[in-house]
Amino acid sequence: MAQVQRMSRLMVKTLRDDPADAETLSHKLLVRAGYVRRNSAGIWTWLPLGKKVLDNISRVVREEMDAIGAQEVLLPALLPKEPYEASARWEEYGDLLFRLKDRKGGEYLLGPTHEEIFTLVVKDQVASYKDLPVMLYQIQTKYRDEARPRSGVLRGREFQMKDSYSFDTTDEGLAHSYALHRAAYQKIFARLGLDYRIVSAVSGAMGGSASEEFLAPAAAGEDTFVDCPSCDYAANTEAVTFALKPVDGSGVGPVEELDTPDTPTIETLAEHLGVPASATLKNLLVKVDGEIVAVGVPGNREVDLGKLGEHLAPAVVELVTAEDFEGRGDLVRGYVGPQGLEKVRYIADPRVAPGTAWITGANKANTHAKNVVAGRDFEVDDYLDVVVVEEGDPCPKCGTGLKLDRAIEIGHIFQLGRKYADTFQLDVLGQQGKPVRVTMGSYGIGVSRAVAALAEQSADEQGLCWPKEIAPADVHVVAAGKALQTELALDVSEKLGAAGVRVLVDDRAGVSPGVKFTDAELIGVPKILVAGRRSAEGVLELKDRRTGEREELTVDEAIARLAAE
């Protein structure tokens, strides 16, 4: 017996107009259709219909995690400071952490992610290699103090997430656990009806080595990814690399200084000399944990500060200020060049390869230099791919021009390795009777975010349009208004429920048929069954919400059709 929900009793209030603060499609529709309501900035209440969708996604996730042998647990959201201080993430997370003190002055946080706590749980419970491998997961509320929570439930301060962790004694075991999760994620997102891409990614504050993201292409996405039209390469823009290709610079003449008054920018320099910006070398000064570092990229490209930060994590990267130039005669604002820099670490993009020649600052006011050759006139301390990726950049795999697209991150998997095991000395007794350091994986799915991603991908001009697996009901029965129609709608709803079909029936009195039909389209249940003009004959109209196809069926035919789907 499946549930029959009567809209005359259901707490749902639909809206005709978009919320004034809503920017994304999912934000507008989830509020208008009565799935969620804003409590405060980045904090949302899940109303009955929304809670059903959220629970259906959680159910699919649970089923697929259980299928690979993962075990569900539930850890606290209120966590002590000490484990995160030990891993250095108490500082690394910065303002993103919700921090609080108890009445005795003890310091705590609201968990943004649980690597540290899961590691300690396993350290307490597991002693021997015989107890491994083990995979644990939870579906729980997480907290991050976003500076600008926006886009409804896509970027909130409080959100639902599935995080799981694998524990193995060997790297081969970790690779197997990672592969199990990767395959499970593919099944989960296929069942949810999401269009997604698996892309190479960077680990960031999570740590570890191998990392992949699951991205749902959508105009509202905050992630930009690239994919190649000629091969299977796809990556988050922060993970795209450019091969270092040294060239022969032996034929380049000696360095020459050029009088370039009032040309502190690439644009003014290129115009003054009549050269393309790509012939110049841009040198951006940043501070890395307080130390000045120069970053060199071709003049026609921009430095991706996020990408730079990921490369240098956990160090803090920030731009220099005017005060940083004081007392530094080798740093002339607007005219910095890598040649002659004193005690400054020089990072360059691989496009500034050994042998390439550039026009760049001469470290003198109103002066630049040409024929400045990488590897001859200056040395690069570190090559890091730090430019903003552009449409048409060569694919690292086959060389074809890459395409850019927007997407929502719905999942992320990491091979953490031994970072947290080292921090907390997570060892087990190995087969040889000696301690063995455990290796870990971390795997996340944004459960509440998946609701928004599905809304973004599946909605149309009329409203939401849920896949059957996660919809709040299988069929939305609409009584067109008259007593006979309402009686038939309720009767067929009970019979559908008895046949195992989840039903949402609009039996509201005093509501016009037009409003009921509009709400049915807005709420987005996959099938709409209407008790209308032929109710006296026992004939109903069945509409497919996605395709718009309609057909007339008798009550028995409608029940048989819907029960079989």
C-alpha positions in Angstrom: 0.0 0.0 0.0 1.6 3.3 -1.1 0.9 6.6 0.4 -2.0 8.8 -0.9 -1.4 12.5 -0.2 -4.4 14.8 -0.4 -3.6 18.4 -1.2 -6.6 19.5 0.8 -4.6 18.3 3.9 -1.0 18.8 2.6 1.0 21.8 3.8 1.9 23.2 0.4 1.5 26.7 -0.8 2.4 27.5 -4.4 3.3 30.9 -5.7 2.5 32.5 -9.1 5.5 34.9 -9.0 9.2 34.2 -8.7 10.8 35.2 -5.3 12.4 38.7 -5.5 15.8 37.4 -4.4 15.9 34.3 -6.7 18.5 34.2 -9.5 18.6 30.6 -10.6 15.8 28.5 -12.1 16.0 25.9 -9.3 15.7 28.6 -6.6 12.6 30.1 -8.3 10.8 26.8 -8.9 11.5 25.0 -5.6 10.1 28.0 -3.7 7.2 28.6 -6.1 6.2 24.9 -6.1 6.2 24.7 -2.3 9.2 22.5 -1.8 11.4 24.8 0.3 11.2 28.1 2.2 14.0 30.4 3.2 14.7 30.6 6.9 17.6 33.0 6.7 20.6 33.6 4.5 21.8 30.1 3.3 19.5 28.2 5.6 16.4 26.5 4.3 13.3 24.7 5.6 12.4 21.5 3.6 8.6 21.4 3.4 6.7 18.1 3.0 7.1 17.7 -0.8 10.8 18.8 -0.7 11.5 16.4 2.2 10.1 13.5 0.1 12.4 14.4 -2.8 15.4 14.8 -0.4 14.6 11.4 1.2 14.2 9.7 -2.2 17.7 10.9 -3.2 19.1 9.6 0.1 17.4 6.3 -0.4 19.0 5.8 -3.8 22.4 6.8 -2.3 21.9 4.4 0.6 21.0 1.5 -1.7 24.0 1.9 -3.9 26.4 2.4 -1.0 25.1 -0.7 0.8 25.5 -2.6 -2.5 29.3 -2.1 -2.5 29.5 -3.2 1.2 29.7 0.2 2.8 28.3 0.5 6.3 26.2 3.4 7.5 27.0 5.3 10.7 26.1 8.7 12.1 28.7 10.9 13.5 28.1 14.1 15.5 27.8 17.5 13.7 29.2 19.3 16.8 32.9 18.5 16.8 35.8 19.3 19.1 38.6 21.6 17.9 41.5 19.3 18.7 41.3 16.8 15.8 41.0 19.7 13.2 43.8 21.5 14.9 46.0 18.4 14.6 45.2 18.1 10.9 45.8 21.9 10.5 42.4 22.4 9.0 41.2 24.5 11.9 43.3 27.2 10.3 43.1 26.1 6.7 39.4 26.4 6.5 39.6 29.9 7.8 36.3 31.8 7.9 34.4 28.9 6.3 34.2 27.2 9.8 31.4 27.8 12.2 33.3 28.0 15.5 31.8 28.1 19.0 32.6 27.7 22.6 30.7 25.9 25.3 30.0 27.4 28.8 33.4 26.1 30.0 35.4 27.7 27.2 35.9 24.6 25.2 36.2 25.2 21.5 34.1 23.4 18.9 33.1 23.6 15.3 30.1 22.5 13.2 31.5 19.9 10.8 32.1 20.9 7.2 33.5 17.4 6.5 34.5 14.4 8.7 37.9 12.9 7.7 39.4 13.5 11.1 36.5 12.0 13.0 36.2 8.9 10.8 39.9 8.3 11.2 39.6 8.4 15.0 36.6 6.1 14.9 38.5 3.5 12.9 41.6 4.0 15.1 39.4 3.1 18.1 37.6 0.2 16.5 40.2 -1.5 14.2 43.4 -3.2 15.4 44.4 -5.8 12.7 44.7 -6.1 9.0 42.0 -8.8 9.3 39.5 -6.0 10.1 40.2 -4.3 6.8 39.2 -3.2 4.3 36.2 -1.3 5.6 34.0 1.4 4.1 31.9 3.7 6.2 29.4 6.4 5.2 26.9 8.8 6.7 24.2 11.1 5.3 24.2 14.2 7.5 23.9 17.9 7.7 27.1 19.8 7.1 27.9 23.5 7.8 30.1 26.0 6.0 30.0 29.8 6.7 29.7 30.9 3.1 30.4 34.6 2.6 27.6 34.9 0.0 25.1 32.0 0.2 23.1 32.2 -3.0 21.2 30.2 -5.6 18.8 28.7 -3.1 19.8 25.2 -1.9 22.8 25.1 -4.3 25.1 27.1 -2.0 23.9 27.2 1.5 25.4 27.4 5.0 23.7 24.2 6.0 23.3 21.3 3.6 22.7 17.6 3.3 25.7 15.5 2.2 26.7 11.8 1.9 30.3 11.4 2.9 32.0 8.0 2.9 35.5 6.8 3.7 37.5 3.8 2.8 40.3 2.3 4.9 42.8 -0.2 3.4 46.3 -1.5 4.2 47.7 -1.1 0.6 47.6 1.3 -2.2 46.1 -1.4 -4.4 43.4 -1.8 -1.9 42.7 1.9 -1.9 42.5 1.9 -5.7 39.9 -0.9 -5.5 37.8 1.0 -3.0 38.0 4.1 -5.1 36.9 2.1 -8.2 33.9 0.7 -6.2 32.8 4.2 -5.2 33.3 5.5 -8.7 31.1 2.8 -10.2 28.5 3.3 -7.4 28.4 7.0 -8.1 27.7 6.3 -11.8 24.8 4.1 -10.8 23.5 6.6 -8.3 23.5 9.5 -10.8 22.0 7.4 -13.5 19.2 6.3 -11.3 18.6 9.9 -10.3 18.3 10.9 -13.9 21.1 13.4 -13.9 23.2 14.3 -16.9 26.7 14.3 -15.6 30.4 14.3 -16.5 33.3 12.8 -14.6 36.3 15.2 -14.7 39.8 15.3 -13.3 40.0 17.7 -10.3 42.3 19.0 -7.6 42.1 17.9 -4.0 42.4 21.3 -2.3 41.9 21.4 1.5 40.9 17.7 1.4 44.5 16.6 0.7 45.5 13.5 -1.1 46.4 12.6 -4.7 43.9 11.3 -7.2 40.7 13.3 -7.4 37.7 13.3 -9.7 34.5 15.4 -9.7 31.0 14.5 -10.9 29.6 17.6 -12.6 26.0 18.2 -13.7 26.1 20.7 -16.7 23.7 23.6 -15.9 23.6 27.3 -16.6 23.4 27.9 -12.9 26.6 26.0 -12.2 29.4 27.7 -10.3 32.1 25.3 -11.6 33.6 25.7 -15.0 34.9 22.6 -16.7 36.5 21.7 -20.0 35.8 18.8 -22.3 37.4 17.8 -25.5 35.2 17.3 -28.6 37.7 14.8 -30.1 38.6 12.5 -27.1 37.4 11.6 -23.7 39.3 14.2 -21.8 37.4 16.3 -19.3 38.6 18.3 -16.3 37.7 21.1 -13.8 39.5 24.2 -15.1 41.7 24.2 -12.0 43.0 20.7 -13.0 43.8 21.5 -16.7 47.5 21.3 -17.4 49.7 22.6 -20.2 52.8 20.7 -21.2 56.2 22.4 -20.7 57.8 22.5 -24.1 61.3 24.1 -24.1 62.3 25.9 -27.3 65.7 26.8 -28.8 66.4 30.4 -27.8 70.0 30.5 -28.9 69.3 32.8 -31.8 67.7 35.5 -29.6 69.9 38.7 -29.3 71.0 40.2 -26.1 68.7 42.0 -23.7 67.8 45.5 -24.8 66.2 48.2 -22.6 63.4 50.2 -24.1 62.2 53.7 -23.1 58.5 53.1 -22.4 57.1 56.0 -20.4 53.6 55.7 -18.8 53.2 52.0 -19.7 52.5 50.2 -16.4 50.0 47.8 -17.9 50.2 45.2 -20.6 47.6 47.1 -22.7 49.5 50.4 -22.6 52.8 48.6 -23.3 51.5 46.6 -26.2 50.0 49.7 -27.8 53.1 51.8 -27.2 55.4 49.2 -28.9 52.9 48.0 -31.5 53.2 44.4 -30.5 50.6 41.8 -29.5 50.1 41.3 -25.8 51.2 37.7 -26.3 54.7 38.9 -26.9 54.9 40.4 -23.4 55.5 38.8 -20.0 53.1 39.6 -17.3 54.5 39.4 -13.7 52.0 39.3 -11.0 53.2 39.8 -7.4 51.4 37.9 -4.7 52.2 37.1 -1.0 52.4 33.4 -0.1 52.2 33.1 3.7 53.5 36.7 3.8 56.5 36.2 1.5 56.4 38.0 -1.9 56.3 35.7 -4.9 56.3 36.7 -8.6 54.1 34.8 -11.0 54.9 35.0 -14.7 52.4 34.4 -17.5 52.1 35.5 -21.1 50.7 39.0 -21.3 47.5 38.0 -23.1 46.6 35.6 -20.3 45.2 36.1 -16.8 46.5 34.4 -13.6 43.8 32.1 -12.0 44.3 33.0 -8.3 42.1 30.0 -7.3 44.3 27.7 -9.3 47.4 29.2 -7.9 46.0 28.8 -4.4 45.2 25.1 -5.0 48.8 24.5 -6.2 50.2 26.2 -3.1 47.7 24.9 -0.5 47.7 25.0 2.5 49.7 28.2 2.1 47.6 31.4 2.1 47.9 33.4 -1.2 47.0 37.1 -1.4 47.7 40.0 -3.7 50.4 42.5 -2.7 49.5 46.0 -1.6 51.2 49.4 -2.1 52.9 49.0 1.2 54.7 45.9 0.1 56.7 47.9 -2.4 58.2 50.2 0.3 61.9 49.5 0.9 62.1 47.2 -2.1 64.1 48.9 -4.8 64.0 45.8 -7.0 60.3 45.9 -7.2 59.1 48.8 -9.4 55.4 48.9 -9.6 54.2 48.3 -13.2 57.7 47.6 -14.5 58.6 44.3 -12.7 60.7 41.8 -14.7 62.0 38.4 -13.6 65.6 39.3 -14.4 67.4 40.9 -11.5 64.7 40.1 -8.9 66.3 39.8 -5.4 65.1 37.1 -3.0 61.9 36.6 -4.8 60.6 33.1 -5.7 59.6 33.1 -9.3 56.8 30.9 -10.5 55.9 30.7 -14.2 53.2 29.1 -16.3 54.6 26.3 -18.6 53.9 28.7 -21.5 57.0 30.6 -20.2 59.1 27.7 -21.3 62.9 27.6 -21.3 64.2 29.4 -24.5 61.1 31.6 -25.0 61.8 35.3 -25.4 59.8 38.1 -23.9 59.2 41.8 -23.6 59.0 42.5 -19.8 59.7 45.0 -17.1 63.2 46.2 -16.7 62.8 46.8 -12.9 63.2 50.6 -13.7 60.4 53.2 -13.8 59.2 53.8 -17.4 61.5 51.1 -18.8 61.0 47.7 -20.3 63.4 45.1 -21.7 63.1 42.9 -24.8 64.9 39.7 -25.8 64.6 38.5 -22.2 64.9 34.7 -22.5 63.7 32.2 -19.9 66.5 30.0 -18.7 69.2 32.4 -20.0 68.3 35.8 -18.4 66.2 34.5 -15.5 65.5 31.2 -13.8 62.1 29.8 -13.0 61.9 28.3 -9.5 58.7 26.4 -10.1 56.5 25.7 -13.2 52.8 25.7 -12.3 49.9 25.8 -14.7 48.2 29.0 -13.3 46.5 30.7 -16.2 42.7 31.1 -16.6 41.7 28.4 -19.1 40.2 29.7 -22.3 38.0 28.2 -25.0 40.2 26.7 -27.6 43.2 25.9 -25.4 44.8 22.6 -26.5 43.6 19.4 -25.0 46.4 18.0 -22.9 45.6 14.5 -24.2 45.1 15.0 -28.0 45.7 18.7 -28.7 42.2 19.6 -30.0 40.8 22.9 -28.9 38.9 22.5 -25.6 35.3 23.6 -25.0 34.1 25.4 -21.8 30.9 24.7 -20.0 29.2 25.5 -16.6 28.2 22.8 -14.2 27.1 22.0 -10.6 29.4 19.8 -8.6 27.3 16.9 -7.3 30.0 14.5 -6.2 33.7 14.4 -5.5 36.0 11.4 -4.9 39.5 11.5 -3.5 42.4 9.0 -2.9 43.5 10.7 0.3 46.4 8.3 0.9 47.9 8.5 4.4 47.6 12.2 5.1 45.1 11.7 8.0 46.4 8.3 9.0 49.8 10.0 9.5 48.3 12.8 11.5 46.5 10.4 13.9 48.9 7.5 13.6 46.3 5.1 12.3 48.1 1.8 12.2 47.0 -1.8 12.3 48.9 -5.0 12.9 50.0 -6.3 9.5 50.4 -9.9 8.2 54.0 -9.9 9.2 53.2 -8.9 12.8 54.4 -5.3 12.3 52.4 -2.1 12.3 51.1 -1.0 8.9 49.9 2.5 8.2 46.4 2.6 6.8 45.6 4.4 3.6 42.2 6.2 3.0 39.8 7.4 0.4 37.1 10.1 0.8 33.9 10.3 -1.2 31.2 12.9 -1.1 27.7 13.5 -2.7 25.8 16.7 -2.3 22.3 15.3 -1.5 20.5 18.6 -1.1 22.5 20.0 -4.0 21.4 17.1 -6.2 17.8 18.3 -5.7 18.7 21.7 -7.2 20.8 20.1 -10.0 17.8 17.9 -11.0 15.5 21.0 -10.9 18.0 22.9 -13.1 18.3 20.1 -15.7 14.8 18.8 -15.9 12.5 21.9 -15.5 10.6 23.4 -18.4 8.6 26.6 -18.9 5.7 25.2 -16.9 7.7 24.2 -13.8 9.5 21.3 -12.3 9.6 17.9 -14.0 11.0 15.2 -11.7 12.4 11.8 -12.8 10.2 9.0 -11.3 12.9 7.7 -9.0 13.0 10.8 -6.8 9.6 12.5 -7.5 7.4 13.1 -4.4 4.7 10.9 -6.0 4.3 8.7 -9.1 1.1 10.3 -10.3 -0.7 13.6 -9.6 -4.4 13.0 -9.7 -6.4 16.2 -10.4 -10.2 16.5 -9.8 -11.4 19.1 -12.2 -13.8 20.6 -9.8 -17.3 19.0 -9.7 -18.4 16.7 -6.9 -18.5 13.7 -9.2 -15.0 14.4 -10.5 -13.7 14.7 -7.0 -15.4 11.5 -5.9 -13.8 9.7 -8.9 -10.4 11.2 -8.3 -10.4 10.1 -4.6 -11.7 6.6 -5.5 -9.0 6.0 -8.2 -6.4 7.4 -5.9 -7.2 4.9 -3.2 -7.1 2.1 -5.8 -3.7 3.3 -7.1 -2.4 3.4 -3.6 -3.5 -0.1 -3.0 -1.7 -1.1 -6.2 1.6 0.4 -4.8 1.5 3.6 -6.7 2.4 6.8 -4.8 -0.3 9.4 -5.3 -0.7 13.1 -4.9 -4.4 14.0 -5.4 -5.7 17.5 -5.8 -9.0 17.4 -4.0 -9.0 21.0 -2.9 -12.5 22.5 -2.8 -13.0 26.0 -4.2 -9.9 25.9 -6.3 -10.5 26.4 -10.1 -9.5 23.7 -12.5 -7.0 26.2 -14.1 -5.2 26.7 -10.9 -5.1 22.9 -10.2 -3.7 22.2 -13.7 -1.1 25.0 -13.3 0.0 23.6 -9.9 0.2 20.1 -11.3 2.6 21.4 -14.0 4.6 23.4 -11.4 5.0 20.6 -8.9 6.3 18.3 -11.6 5.1 14.8 -10.7 5.9 12.5 -13.8 2.3 11.6 -14.6 -0.9 13.7 -14.3 -4.2 11.9 -14.2 -7.3 14.1 -14.7 -10.8 13.3 -13.6 -12.5 15.7 -16.0 -15.4 16.0 -18.5 -15.8 12.2 -19.0 -15.8 11.3 -15.3 -19.4 10.2 -15.6 -18.3 7.6 -18.0 -15.4 6.4 -15.8 -12.9 7.8 -18.3 -9.7 9.7 -17.2 -7.1 11.6 -19.1 -3.4 10.5 -18.5 -0.7 13.1 -19.3 3.0 12.6 -19.4 4.5 15.6 -17.6 7.7 15.6 -19.6 6.5 14.9 -23.2 3.0 16.3 -22.9 1.5 13.2 -24.5 -2.1 12.6 -23.5 -4.5 9.6 -23.7 -7.9 8.7 -22.4 -8.1 5.5 -20.2 -10.8 3.8 -18.1 -10.1 3.6 -14.4 -9.0 0.0 -14.7 -6.7 0.8 -17.6 -5.2 3.7 -15.8 -4.5 1.7 -12.7 -3.0 -1.1 -14.7 -0.8 1.3 -16.7 0.5 3.2 -13.7 1.0 0.1 -11.5 3.1 -1.5 -14.3 5.5 1.5 -14.7 
